[in-house]
Amino acid sequence: MEKSFHPFSELFLQLGLPSDGNSIKAFIDRHAPLDEAIELADAPFWTPSQARLLRDELLLDADWAEIVDQLNKDLR
């Protein structure tokens, strides 16, 4: 099965966050750099449901995993 590509805007929508380009950039600028010792889903700025979504998508290697990985890199 071929994996789907999801842009940041869709991930931010899934997380319940503003999903326009300026809001995404502002979010990353506000929260970066995230300490390398902290797992993305354990970052203090996520709600419990947001953290669960991020963790689940990575653990399941779901079609969202690639964009979650990219968000992780951008926050470092």
mmJSON file of the N, C-alpha and C atoms, coordinates in Angstrom:
{"data_MODEL":{"atom_site":{
"group_PDB":["ATOM","ATOM","ATOM","ATOM","ATOM","ATOM","ATOM","ATOM","ATOM","ATOM","ATOM","ATOM","ATOM","ATOM","ATOM","ATOM","ATOM","ATOM","ATOM","ATOM","ATOM","ATOM","ATOM","ATOM","ATOM","ATOM","ATOM","ATOM","ATOM","ATOM","ATOM","ATOM","ATOM","ATOM","ATOM","ATOM","ATOM","ATOM","ATOM","ATOM","ATOM","ATOM","ATOM","ATOM","ATOM","ATOM","ATOM","ATOM","ATOM","ATOM","ATOM","ATOM","ATOM","ATOM","ATOM","ATOM","ATOM","ATOM","ATOM","ATOM","ATOM","ATOM","ATOM","ATOM","ATOM","ATOM","ATOM","ATOM","ATOM","ATOM","ATOM","ATOM","ATOM","ATOM","ATOM","ATOM","ATOM","ATOM","ATOM","ATOM","ATOM","ATOM","ATOM","ATOM","ATOM","ATOM","ATOM","ATOM","ATOM","ATOM","ATOM","ATOM","ATOM","ATOM","ATOM","ATOM","ATOM","ATOM","ATOM","ATOM","ATOM","ATOM","ATOM","ATOM","ATOM","ATOM","ATOM","ATOM","ATOM","ATOM","ATOM","ATOM","ATOM","ATOM","ATOM","ATOM","ATOM","ATOM","ATOM","ATOM","ATOM","ATOM","ATOM","ATOM","ATOM","ATOM","ATOM","ATOM","ATOM","ATOM","ATOM","ATOM","ATOM","ATOM","ATOM","ATOM","ATOM","ATOM","ATOM","ATOM","ATOM","ATOM","ATOM","ATOM","ATOM","ATOM","ATOM","ATOM","ATOM","ATOM","ATOM","ATOM","ATOM","ATOM","ATOM","ATOM","ATOM","ATOM","ATOM","ATOM","ATOM","ATOM","ATOM","ATOM","ATOM","ATOM","ATOM","ATOM","ATOM","ATOM","ATOM","ATOM","ATOM","ATOM","ATOM","ATOM","ATOM","ATOM","ATOM","ATOM","ATOM","ATOM","ATOM","ATOM","ATOM","ATOM","ATOM","ATOM","ATOM","ATOM","ATOM","ATOM","ATOM","ATOM","ATOM","ATOM","ATOM","ATOM","ATOM","ATOM","ATOM","ATOM","ATOM","ATOM","ATOM","ATOM","ATOM","ATOM","ATOM","ATOM","ATOM","ATOM","ATOM","ATOM","ATOM","ATOM","ATOM","ATOM","ATOM","ATOM","ATOM","ATOM","ATOM","ATOM","ATOM","ATOM","ATOM","ATOM"],
"id":[1,2,3,4,5,6,7,8,9,10,11,12,13,14,15,16,17,18,19,20,21,22,23,24,25,26,27,28,29,30,31,32,33,34,35,36,37,38,39,40,41,42,43,44,45,46,47,48,49,50,51,52,53,54,55,56,57,58,59,60,61,62,63,64,65,66,67,68,69,70,71,72,73,74,75,76,77,78,79,80,81,82,83,84,85,86,87,88,89,90,91,92,93,94,95,96,97,98,99,100,101,102,103,104,105,106,107,108,109,110,111,112,113,114,115,116,117,118,119,120,121,122,123,124,125,126,127,128,129,130,131,132,133,134,135,136,137,138,139,140,141,142,143,144,145,146,147,148,149,150,151,152,153,154,155,156,157,158,159,160,161,162,163,164,165,166,167,168,169,170,171,172,173,174,175,176,177,178,179,180,181,182,183,184,185,186,187,188,189,190,191,192,193,194,195,196,197,198,199,200,201,202,203,204,205,206,207,208,209,210,211,212,213,214,215,216,217,218,219,220,221,222,223,224,225,226,227,228],
"type_symbol":["N","C","C","N","C","C","N","C","C","N","C","C","N","C","C","N","C","C","N","C","C","N","C","C","N","C","C","N","C","C","N","C","C","N","C","C","N","C","C","N","C","C","N","C","C","N","C","C","N","C","C","N","C","C","N","C","C","N","C","C","N","C","C","N","C","C","N","C","C","N","C","C","N","C","C","N","C","C","N","C","C","N","C","C","N","C","C","N","C","C","N","C","C","N","C","C","N","C","C","N","C","C","N","C","C","N","C","C","N","C","C","N","C","C","N","C","C","N","C","C","N","C","C","N","C","C","N","C","C","N","C","C","N","C","C","N","C","C","N","C","C","N","C","C","N","C","C","N","C","C","N","C","C","N","C","C","N","C","C","N","C","C","N","C","C","N","C","C","N","C","C","N","C","C","N","C","C","N","C","C","N","C","C","N","C","C","N","C","C","N","C","C","N","C","C","N","C","C","N","C","C","N","C","C","N","C","C","N","C","C","N","C","C","N","C","C","N","C","C","N","C","C","N","C","C","N","C","C"],
"label_atom_id":["N","CA","C","N","CA","C","N","CA","C","N","CA","C","N","CA","C","N","CA","C","N","CA","C","N","CA","C","N","CA","C","N","CA","C","N","CA","C","N","CA","C","N","CA","C","N","CA","C","N","CA","C","N","CA","C","N","CA","C","N","CA","C","N","CA","C","N","CA","C","N","CA","C","N","CA","C","N","CA","C","N","CA","C","N","CA","C","N","CA","C","N","CA","C","N","CA","C","N","CA","C","N","CA","C","N","CA","C","N","CA","C","N","CA","C","N","CA","C","N","CA","C","N","CA","C","N","CA","C","N","CA","C","N","CA","C","N","CA","C","N","CA","C","N","CA","C","N","CA","C","N","CA","C","N","CA","C","N","CA","C","N","CA","C","N","CA","C","N","CA","C","N","CA","C","N","CA","C","N","CA","C","N","CA","C","N","CA","C","N","CA","C","N","CA","C","N","CA","C","N","CA","C","N","CA","C","N","CA","C","N","CA","C","N","CA","C","N","CA","C","N","CA","C","N","CA","C","N","CA","C","N","CA","C","N","CA","C","N","CA","C","N","CA","C","N","CA","C","N","CA","C","N","CA","C","N","CA","C","N","CA","C","N","CA","C"],
"label_alt_id":[null,null,null,null,null,null,null,null,null,null,null,null,null,null,null,null,null,null,null,null,null,null,null,null,null,null,null,null,null,null,null,null,null,null,null,null,null,null,null,null,null,null,null,null,null,null,null,null,null,null,null,null,null,null,null,null,null,null,null,null,null,null,null,null,null,null,null,null,null,null,null,null,null,null,null,null,null,null,null,null,null,null,null,null,null,null,null,null,null,null,null,null,null,null,null,null,null,null,null,null,null,null,null,null,null,null,null,null,null,null,null,null,null,null,null,null,null,null,null,null,null,null,null,null,null,null,null,null,null,null,null,null,null,null,null,null,null,null,null,null,null,null,null,null,null,null,null,null,null,null,null,null,null,null,null,null,null,null,null,null,null,null,null,null,null,null,null,null,null,null,null,null,null,null,null,null,null,null,null,null,null,null,null,null,null,null,null,null,null,null,null,null,null,null,null,null,null,null,null,null,null,null,null,null,null,null,null,null,null,null,null,null,null,null,null,null,null,null,null,null,null,null,null,null,null,null,null,null],
"label_comp_id":["MET","MET","MET","GLU","GLU","GLU","LYS","LYS","LYS","SER","SER","SER","PHE","PHE","PHE","HIS","HIS","HIS","PRO","PRO","PRO","PHE","PHE","PHE","SER","SER","SER","GLU","GLU","GLU","LEU","LEU","LEU","PHE","PHE","PHE","LEU","LEU","LEU","GLN","GLN","GLN","LEU","LEU","LEU","GLY","GLY","GLY","LEU","LEU","LEU","PRO","PRO","PRO","SER","SER","SER","ASP","ASP","ASP","GLY","GLY","GLY","ASN","ASN","ASN","SER","SER","SER","ILE","ILE","ILE","LYS","LYS","LYS","ALA","ALA","ALA","PHE","PHE","PHE","ILE","ILE","ILE","ASP","ASP","ASP","ARG","ARG","ARG","HIS","HIS","HIS","ALA","ALA","ALA","PRO","PRO","PRO","LEU","LEU","LEU","ASP","ASP","ASP","GLU","GLU","GLU","ALA","ALA","ALA","ILE","ILE","ILE","GLU","GLU","GLU","LEU","LEU","LEU","ALA","ALA","ALA","ASP","ASP","ASP","ALA","ALA","ALA","PRO","PRO","PRO","PHE","PHE","PHE","TRP","TRP","TRP","THR","THR","THR","PRO","PRO","PRO","SER","SER","SER","GLN","GLN","GLN","ALA","ALA","ALA","ARG","ARG","ARG","LEU","LEU","LEU","LEU","LEU","LEU","ARG","ARG","ARG","ASP","ASP","ASP","GLU","GLU","GLU","LEU","LEU","LEU","LEU","LEU","LEU","LEU","LEU","LEU","ASP","ASP","ASP","ALA","ALA","ALA","ASP","ASP","ASP","TRP","TRP","TRP","ALA","ALA","ALA","GLU","GLU","GLU","ILE","ILE","ILE","VAL","VAL","VAL","ASP","ASP","ASP","GLN","GLN","GLN","LEU","LEU","LEU","ASN","ASN","ASN","LYS","LYS","LYS","ASP","ASP","ASP","LEU","LEU","LEU","ARG","ARG","ARG"],
"label_asym_id":["A","A","A","A","A","A","A","A","A","A","A","A","A","A","A","A","A","A","A","A","A","A","A","A","A","A","A","A","A","A","A","A","A","A","A","A","A","A","A","A","A","A","A","A","A","A","A","A","A","A","A","A","A","A","A","A","A","A","A","A","A","A","A","A","A","A","A","A","A","A","A","A","A","A","A","A","A","A","A","A","A","A","A","A","A","A","A","A","A","A","A","A","A","A","A","A","A","A","A","A","A","A","A","A","A","A","A","A","A","A","A","A","A","A","A","A","A","A","A","A","A","A","A","A","A","A","A","A","A","A","A","A","A","A","A","A","A","A","A","A","A","A","A","A","A","A","A","A","A","A","A","A","A","A","A","A","A","A","A","A","A","A","A","A","A","A","A","A","A","A","A","A","A","A","A","A","A","A","A","A","A","A","A","A","A","A","A","A","A","A","A","A","A","A","A","A","A","A","A","A","A","A","A","A","A","A","A","A","A","A","A","A","A","A","A","A","A","A","A","A","A","A","A","A","A","A","A","A"],
"label_entity_id":["1","1","1","1","1","1","1","1","1","1","1","1","1","1","1","1","1","1","1","1","1","1","1","1","1","1","1","1","1","1","1","1","1","1","1","1","1","1","1","1","1","1","1","1","1","1","1","1","1","1","1","1","1","1","1","1","1","1","1","1","1","1","1","1","1","1","1","1","1","1","1","1","1","1","1","1","1","1","1","1","1","1","1","1","1","1","1","1","1","1","1","1","1","1","1","1","1","1","1","1","1","1","1","1","1","1","1","1","1","1","1","1","1","1","1","1","1","1","1","1","1","1","1","1","1","1","1","1","1","1","1","1","1","1","1","1","1","1","1","1","1","1","1","1","1","1","1","1","1","1","1","1","1","1","1","1","1","1","1","1","1","1","1","1","1","1","1","1","1","1","1","1","1","1","1","1","1","1","1","1","1","1","1","1","1","1","1","1","1","1","1","1","1","1","1","1","1","1","1","1","1","1","1","1","1","1","1","1","1","1","1","1","1","1","1","1","1","1","1","1","1","1","1","1","1","1","1","1"],
"label_seq_id":[1,1,1,2,2,2,3,3,3,4,4,4,5,5,5,6,6,6,7,7,7,8,8,8,9,9,9,10,10,10,11,11,11,12,12,12,13,13,13,14,14,14,15,15,15,16,16,16,17,17,17,18,18,18,19,19,19,20,20,20,21,21,21,22,22,22,23,23,23,24,24,24,25,25,25,26,26,26,27,27,27,28,28,28,29,29,29,30,30,30,31,31,31,32,32,32,33,33,33,34,34,34,35,35,35,36,36,36,37,37,37,38,38,38,39,39,39,40,40,40,41,41,41,42,42,42,43,43,43,44,44,44,45,45,45,46,46,46,47,47,47,48,48,48,49,49,49,50,50,50,51,51,51,52,52,52,53,53,53,54,54,54,55,55,55,56,56,56,57,57,57,58,58,58,59,59,59,60,60,60,61,61,61,62,62,62,63,63,63,64,64,64,65,65,65,66,66,66,67,67,67,68,68,68,69,69,69,70,70,70,71,71,71,72,72,72,73,73,73,74,74,74,75,75,75,76,76,76],
"pdbx_PDB_ins_code":[null,null,null,null,null,null,null,null,null,null,null,null,null,null,null,null,null,null,null,null,null,null,null,null,null,null,null,null,null,null,null,null,null,null,null,null,null,null,null,null,null,null,null,null,null,null,null,null,null,null,null,null,null,null,null,null,null,null,null,null,null,null,null,null,null,null,null,null,null,null,null,null,null,null,null,null,null,null,null,null,null,null,null,null,null,null,null,null,null,null,null,null,null,null,null,null,null,null,null,null,null,null,null,null,null,null,null,null,null,null,null,null,null,null,null,null,null,null,null,null,null,null,null,null,null,null,null,null,null,null,null,null,null,null,null,null,null,null,null,null,null,null,null,null,null,null,null,null,null,null,null,null,null,null,null,null,null,null,null,null,null,null,null,null,null,null,null,null,null,null,null,null,null,null,null,null,null,null,null,null,null,null,null,null,null,null,null,null,null,null,null,null,null,null,null,null,null,null,null,null,null,null,null,null,null,null,null,null,null,null,null,null,null,null,null,null,null,null,null,null,null,null,null,null,null,null,null,null],
"Cartn_x":[0.838,0.0,0.887,0.58,1.346,0.946,1.968,1.69,1.208,0.338,-0.168,0.785,0.798,1.564,0.612,0.968,0.171,1.037,0.566,1.323,1.166,2.058,1.989,0.604,-0.027,-1.338,-2.336,-2.315,-3.235,-2.868,-1.577,-1.153,-1.596,-1.404,-1.81,-3.321,-4.077,-5.527,-5.851,-5.162,-5.375,-5.055,-4.076,-3.676,-4.564,-5.501,-6.393,-5.719,-4.701,-3.946,-4.217,-3.995,-4.119,-3.202,-3.709,-2.987,-2.527,-2.64,-2.12,-0.592,0.051,1.51,2.131,1.57,2.127,1.994,0.872,0.666,1.602,1.81,2.733,4.144,4.575,5.91,6.039,5.015,5.053,5.138,4.402,4.442,5.855,6.45,7.803,8.807,8.712,9.616,9.471,8.247,7.969,8.509,8.46,8.796,10.165,10.836,12.173,13.223,14.348,14.706,14.218,13.707,13.282,14.509,14.727,15.872,15.904,17.055,17.223,16.849,16.932,16.629,15.121,14.309,12.858,12.259,11.499,10.764,9.716,9.446,8.494,7.173,6.611,5.308,5.348,6.541,6.678,6.943,6.993,7.239,6.117,6.466,5.485,4.381,4.504,3.5,2.336,2.366,1.243,0.209,-1.037,-2.082,-1.948,-2.573,-2.497,-3.013,-4.069,-4.592,-3.669,-3.042,-2.077,-0.872,-0.375,0.77,0.428,-0.757,-1.196,-1.254,-1.795,-1.869,-0.472,0.444,1.812,2.475,2.342,2.952,2.356,1.045,0.375,0.767,0.821,1.167,2.572,3.492,4.855,4.942,4.291,4.349,3.726,2.648,1.946,2.561,3.57,4.164,3.059,2.089,0.926,1.338,0.402,0.739,1.068,0.812,1.183,2.613,3.248,4.554,5.606,5.593,6.603,6.509,5.316,5.172,5.395,5.081,5.397,6.912,7.621,9.09,9.628,9.024,9.476,9.237,8.103,7.844,8.882,9.199,10.225,11.551,11.957,13.212,13.146,12.03,11.915,11.92,11.485,11.493,12.847,13.748,15.106,15.983],
"Cartn_y":[-1.178,0.0,1.246,2.178,3.399,4.364,5.006,5.962,7.272,7.936,9.238,10.319,11.418,12.58,13.565,13.995,14.989,16.222,17.391,18.614,19.025,19.918,20.433,20.965,21.632,22.227,21.169,19.994,18.922,18.364,18.234,17.767,18.757,20.032,21.043,21.031,20.789,20.639,19.444,18.325,17.132,17.413,18.291,18.652,19.736,20.258,21.303,22.657,22.868,24.124,24.917,26.241,27.022,26.433,26.355,25.595,26.404,27.724,28.529,28.642,28.991,29.031,29.911,31.097,32.006,31.443,30.8,30.216,29.035,28.233,27.098,27.6,28.59,29.158,29.746,30.467,31.067,29.988,28.893,27.792,27.218,26.946,26.374,27.362,28.628,29.641,29.764,29.66,29.812,28.627,27.427,26.229,25.632,26.133,25.631,26.476,25.93,24.532,23.667,22.529,21.537,20.729,20.599,19.854,18.454,18.03,16.706,15.563,15.793,14.739,14.506,15.4,15.298,14.705,13.646,13.08,14.091,14.146,15.113,15.069,13.894,13.769,14.156,14.202,14.562,16.048,16.82,18.255,18.888,19.855,20.416,21.251,21.588,22.452,21.696,20.352,19.574,19.301,19.245,18.762,17.234,16.572,15.107,14.462,14.978,14.37,14.623,15.784,16.049,15.117,14.964,14.084,12.647,12.209,10.851,10.657,11.639,11.55,11.429,12.267,12.222,10.885,10.434,9.171,7.999,7.968,6.878,6.842,7.993,8.03,7.499,7.81,7.301,5.811,5.39,3.979,3.062,3.528,2.719,2.856,3.737,4.051,4.366,5.115,5.485,6.432,6.715,7.575,9.005,9.34,10.651,10.671,9.513,9.429,10.304,10.344,11.125,12.614,13.15,14.574,14.857,13.902,14.05,14.075,13.217,13.239,14.588,15.128,16.426,17.531,17.495,18.467,18.329,17.111,16.863,17.501,17.311,17.89,19.417,19.955,21.418,22.052,21.332,21.848,21.701,20.987,20.814,21.915],
"Cartn_z":[0.0,0.0,0.0,-0.856,-0.967,0.144,0.738,1.8,1.206,1.939,1.525,1.991,1.281,1.702,2.351,3.541,4.25,4.484,4.098,4.378,5.842,6.275,7.644,7.974,7.029,7.329,7.781,7.169,7.577,8.948,9.23,10.548,11.62,11.363,12.34,12.547,11.486,11.638,12.53,12.316,13.138,14.61,14.828,16.192,16.794,16.005,16.493,16.598,15.774,15.792,14.521,14.559,13.33,12.258,11.04,10.024,8.812,8.908,7.802,7.935,6.855,6.826,7.892,8.106,9.113,10.52,10.809,12.141,12.374,11.35,11.483,11.738,10.967,11.165,12.563,13.012,14.346,15.429,15.249,16.219,16.309,15.16,15.14,15.724,15.35,15.896,17.408,17.907,19.34,20.151,19.577,20.352,20.036,19.034,18.695,19.409,19.749,19.561,20.721,20.373,21.364,21.761,23.047,23.565,22.968,22.509,21.883,22.828,24.131,25.106,25.262,24.715,24.86,23.587,23.756,22.618,22.17,20.883,20.357,21.114,21.299,21.949,23.429,24.023,25.435,25.649,24.571,24.703,25.532,26.364,27.3,26.654,25.394,24.77,24.154,24.166,23.621,24.697,24.298,25.197,25.243,26.205,26.229,24.938,24.36,23.127,21.936,21.884,20.812,20.941,22.156,22.39,22.007,22.349,22.02,20.503,19.793,18.344,17.742,18.169,17.641,17.942,19.178,19.585,18.8,18.681,17.97,16.496,15.864,14.443,14.204,15.106,14.952,15.281,16.349,16.742,15.702,15.11,14.112,12.729,12.619,11.324,10.325,10.806,10.006,8.883,8.004,6.878,7.307,8.555,9.095,9.633,9.774,10.432,9.744,8.437,7.719,8.054,8.097,8.387,9.875,10.742,12.171,12.34,11.608,11.652,11.188,10.145,9.636,10.661,11.34,12.392,13.502,13.862,14.878,14.463,13.232,12.734,12.751,12.316,12.263,13.653,14.642,16.014,16.689,16.076,16.646,16.122],
"occupancy":[1.0,1.0,1.0,1.0,1.0,1.0,1.0,1.0,1.0,1.0,1.0,1.0,1.0,1.0,1.0,1.0,1.0,1.0,1.0,1.0,1.0,1.0,1.0,1.0,1.0,1.0,1.0,1.0,1.0,1.0,1.0,1.0,1.0,1.0,1.0,1.0,1.0,1.0,1.0,1.0,1.0,1.0,1.0,1.0,1.0,1.0,1.0,1.0,1.0,1.0,1.0,1.0,1.0,1.0,1.0,1.0,1.0,1.0,1.0,1.0,1.0,1.0,1.0,1.0,1.0,1.0,1.0,1.0,1.0,1.0,1.0,1.0,1.0,1.0,1.0,1.0,1.0,1.0,1.0,1.0,1.0,1.0,1.0,1.0,1.0,1.0,1.0,1.0,1.0,1.0,1.0,1.0,1.0,1.0,1.0,1.0,1.0,1.0,1.0,1.0,1.0,1.0,1.0,1.0,1.0,1.0,1.0,1.0,1.0,1.0,1.0,1.0,1.0,1.0,1.0,1.0,1.0,1.0,1.0,1.0,1.0,1.0,1.0,1.0,1.0,1.0,1.0,1.0,1.0,1.0,1.0,1.0,1.0,1.0,1.0,1.0,1.0,1.0,1.0,1.0,1.0,1.0,1.0,1.0,1.0,1.0,1.0,1.0,1.0,1.0,1.0,1.0,1.0,1.0,1.0,1.0,1.0,1.0,1.0,1.0,1.0,1.0,1.0,1.0,1.0,1.0,1.0,1.0,1.0,1.0,1.0,1.0,1.0,1.0,1.0,1.0,1.0,1.0,1.0,1.0,1.0,1.0,1.0,1.0,1.0,1.0,1.0,1.0,1.0,1.0,1.0,1.0,1.0,1.0,1.0,1.0,1.0,1.0,1.0,1.0,1.0,1.0,1.0,1.0,1.0,1.0,1.0,1.0,1.0,1.0,1.0,1.0,1.0,1.0,1.0,1.0,1.0,1.0,1.0,1.0,1.0,1.0,1.0,1.0,1.0,1.0,1.0,1.0],
"B_iso_or_equiv":[0.0,0.0,0.0,0.0,0.0,0.0,0.0,0.0,0.0,0.0,0.0,0.0,0.0,0.0,0.0,0.0,0.0,0.0,0.0,0.0,0.0,0.0,0.0,0.0,0.0,0.0,0.0,0.0,0.0,0.0,0.0,0.0,0.0,0.0,0.0,0.0,0.0,0.0,0.0,0.0,0.0,0.0,0.0,0.0,0.0,0.0,0.0,0.0,0.0,0.0,0.0,0.0,0.0,0.0,0.0,0.0,0.0,0.0,0.0,0.0,0.0,0.0,0.0,0.0,0.0,0.0,0.0,0.0,0.0,0.0,0.0,0.0,0.0,0.0,0.0,0.0,0.0,0.0,0.0,0.0,0.0,0.0,0.0,0.0,0.0,0.0,0.0,0.0,0.0,0.0,0.0,0.0,0.0,0.0,0.0,0.0,0.0,0.0,0.0,0.0,0.0,0.0,0.0,0.0,0.0,0.0,0.0,0.0,0.0,0.0,0.0,0.0,0.0,0.0,0.0,0.0,0.0,0.0,0.0,0.0,0.0,0.0,0.0,0.0,0.0,0.0,0.0,0.0,0.0,0.0,0.0,0.0,0.0,0.0,0.0,0.0,0.0,0.0,0.0,0.0,0.0,0.0,0.0,0.0,0.0,0.0,0.0,0.0,0.0,0.0,0.0,0.0,0.0,0.0,0.0,0.0,0.0,0.0,0.0,0.0,0.0,0.0,0.0,0.0,0.0,0.0,0.0,0.0,0.0,0.0,0.0,0.0,0.0,0.0,0.0,0.0,0.0,0.0,0.0,0.0,0.0,0.0,0.0,0.0,0.0,0.0,0.0,0.0,0.0,0.0,0.0,0.0,0.0,0.0,0.0,0.0,0.0,0.0,0.0,0.0,0.0,0.0,0.0,0.0,0.0,0.0,0.0,0.0,0.0,0.0,0.0,0.0,0.0,0.0,0.0,0.0,0.0,0.0,0.0,0.0,0.0,0.0,0.0,0.0,0.0,0.0,0.0,0.0],
"pdbx_formal_charge":[null,null,null,null,null,null,null,null,null,null,null,null,null,null,null,null,null,null,null,null,null,null,null,null,null,null,null,null,null,null,null,null,null,null,null,null,null,null,null,null,null,null,null,null,null,null,null,null,null,null,null,null,null,null,null,null,null,null,null,null,null,null,null,null,null,null,null,null,null,null,null,null,null,null,null,null,null,null,null,null,null,null,null,null,null,null,null,null,null,null,null,null,null,null,null,null,null,null,null,null,null,null,null,null,null,null,null,null,null,null,null,null,null,null,null,null,null,null,null,null,null,null,null,null,null,null,null,null,null,null,null,null,null,null,null,null,null,null,null,null,null,null,null,null,null,null,null,null,null,null,null,null,null,null,null,null,null,null,null,null,null,null,null,null,null,null,null,null,null,null,null,null,null,null,null,null,null,null,null,null,null,null,null,null,null,null,null,null,null,null,null,null,null,null,null,null,null,null,null,null,null,null,null,null,null,null,null,null,null,null,null,null,null,null,null,null,null,null,null,null,null,null,null,null,null,null,null,null],
"auth_seq_id":[1,1,1,2,2,2,3,3,3,4,4,4,5,5,5,6,6,6,7,7,7,8,8,8,9,9,9,10,10,10,11,11,11,12,12,12,13,13,13,14,14,14,15,15,15,16,16,16,17,17,17,18,18,18,19,19,19,20,20,20,21,21,21,22,22,22,23,23,23,24,24,24,25,25,25,26,26,26,27,27,27,28,28,28,29,29,29,30,30,30,31,31,31,32,32,32,33,33,33,34,34,34,35,35,35,36,36,36,37,37,37,38,38,38,39,39,39,40,40,40,41,41,41,42,42,42,43,43,43,44,44,44,45,45,45,46,46,46,47,47,47,48,48,48,49,49,49,50,50,50,51,51,51,52,52,52,53,53,53,54,54,54,55,55,55,56,56,56,57,57,57,58,58,58,59,59,59,60,60,60,61,61,61,62,62,62,63,63,63,64,64,64,65,65,65,66,66,66,67,67,67,68,68,68,69,69,69,70,70,70,71,71,71,72,72,72,73,73,73,74,74,74,75,75,75,76,76,76],
"auth_comp_id":["MET","MET","MET","GLU","GLU","GLU","LYS","LYS","LYS","SER","SER","SER","PHE","PHE","PHE","HIS","HIS","HIS","PRO","PRO","PRO","PHE","PHE","PHE","SER","SER","SER","GLU","GLU","GLU","LEU","LEU","LEU","PHE","PHE","PHE","LEU","LEU","LEU","GLN","GLN","GLN","LEU","LEU","LEU","GLY","GLY","GLY","LEU","LEU","LEU","PRO","PRO","PRO","SER","SER","SER","ASP","ASP","ASP","GLY","GLY","GLY","ASN","ASN","ASN","SER","SER","SER","ILE","ILE","ILE","LYS","LYS","LYS","ALA","ALA","ALA","PHE","PHE","PHE","ILE","ILE","ILE","ASP","ASP","ASP","ARG","ARG","ARG","HIS","HIS","HIS","ALA","ALA","ALA","PRO","PRO","PRO","LEU","LEU","LEU","ASP","ASP","ASP","GLU","GLU","GLU","ALA","ALA","ALA","ILE","ILE","ILE","GLU","GLU","GLU","LEU","LEU","LEU","ALA","ALA","ALA","ASP","ASP","ASP","ALA","ALA","ALA","PRO","PRO","PRO","PHE","PHE","PHE","TRP","TRP","TRP","THR","THR","THR","PRO","PRO","PRO","SER","SER","SER","GLN","GLN","GLN","ALA","ALA","ALA","ARG","ARG","ARG","LEU","LEU","LEU","LEU","LEU","LEU","ARG","ARG","ARG","ASP","ASP","ASP","GLU","GLU","GLU","LEU","LEU","LEU","LEU","LEU","LEU","LEU","LEU","LEU","ASP","ASP","ASP","ALA","ALA","ALA","ASP","ASP","ASP","TRP","TRP","TRP","ALA","ALA","ALA","GLU","GLU","GLU","ILE","ILE","ILE","VAL","VAL","VAL","ASP","ASP","ASP","GLN","GLN","GLN","LEU","LEU","LEU","ASN","ASN","ASN","LYS","LYS","LYS","ASP","ASP","ASP","LEU","LEU","LEU","ARG","ARG","ARG"],
"auth_asym_id":["A","A","A","A","A","A","A","A","A","A","A","A","A","A","A","A","A","A","A","A","A","A","A","A","A","A","A","A","A","A","A","A","A","A","A","A","A","A","A","A","A","A","A","A","A","A","A","A","A","A","A","A","A","A","A","A","A","A","A","A","A","A","A","A","A","A","A","A","A","A","A","A","A","A","A","A","A","A","A","A","A","A","A","A","A","A","A","A","A","A","A","A","A","A","A","A","A","A","A","A","A","A","A","A","A","A","A","A","A","A","A","A","A","A","A","A","A","A","A","A","A","A","A","A","A","A","A","A","A","A","A","A","A","A","A","A","A","A","A","A","A","A","A","A","A","A","A","A","A","A","A","A","A","A","A","A","A","A","A","A","A","A","A","A","A","A","A","A","A","A","A","A","A","A","A","A","A","A","A","A","A","A","A","A","A","A","A","A","A","A","A","A","A","A","A","A","A","A","A","A","A","A","A","A","A","A","A","A","A","A","A","A","A","A","A","A","A","A","A","A","A","A","A","A","A","A","A","A"],
"auth_atom_id":["N","CA","C","N","CA","C","N","CA","C","N","CA","C","N","CA","C","N","CA","C","N","CA","C","N","CA","C","N","CA","C","N","CA","C","N","CA","C","N","CA","C","N","CA","C","N","CA","C","N","CA","C","N","CA","C","N","CA","C","N","CA","C","N","CA","C","N","CA","C","N","CA","C","N","CA","C","N","CA","C","N","CA","C","N","CA","C","N","CA","C","N","CA","C","N","CA","C","N","CA","C","N","CA","C","N","CA","C","N","CA","C","N","CA","C","N","CA","C","N","CA","C","N","CA","C","N","CA","C","N","CA","C","N","CA","C","N","CA","C","N","CA","C","N","CA","C","N","CA","C","N","CA","C","N","CA","C","N","CA","C","N","CA","C","N","CA","C","N","CA","C","N","CA","C","N","CA","C","N","CA","C","N","CA","C","N","CA","C","N","CA","C","N","CA","C","N","CA","C","N","CA","C","N","CA","C","N","CA","C","N","CA","C","N","CA","C","N","CA","C","N","CA","C","N","CA","C","N","CA","C","N","CA","C","N","CA","C","N","CA","C","N","CA","C","N","CA","C","N","CA","C","N","CA","C","N","CA","C","N","CA","C","N","CA","C"],
"pdbx_PDB_model_num":[1,1,1,1,1,1,1,1,1,1,1,1,1,1,1,1,1,1,1,1,1,1,1,1,1,1,1,1,1,1,1,1,1,1,1,1,1,1,1,1,1,1,1,1,1,1,1,1,1,1,1,1,1,1,1,1,1,1,1,1,1,1,1,1,1,1,1,1,1,1,1,1,1,1,1,1,1,1,1,1,1,1,1,1,1,1,1,1,1,1,1,1,1,1,1,1,1,1,1,1,1,1,1,1,1,1,1,1,1,1,1,1,1,1,1,1,1,1,1,1,1,1,1,1,1,1,1,1,1,1,1,1,1,1,1,1,1,1,1,1,1,1,1,1,1,1,1,1,1,1,1,1,1,1,1,1,1,1,1,1,1,1,1,1,1,1,1,1,1,1,1,1,1,1,1,1,1,1,1,1,1,1,1,1,1,1,1,1,1,1,1,1,1,1,1,1,1,1,1,1,1,1,1,1,1,1,1,1,1,1,1,1,1,1,1,1,1,1,1,1,1,1,1,1,1,1,1,1]
}}}
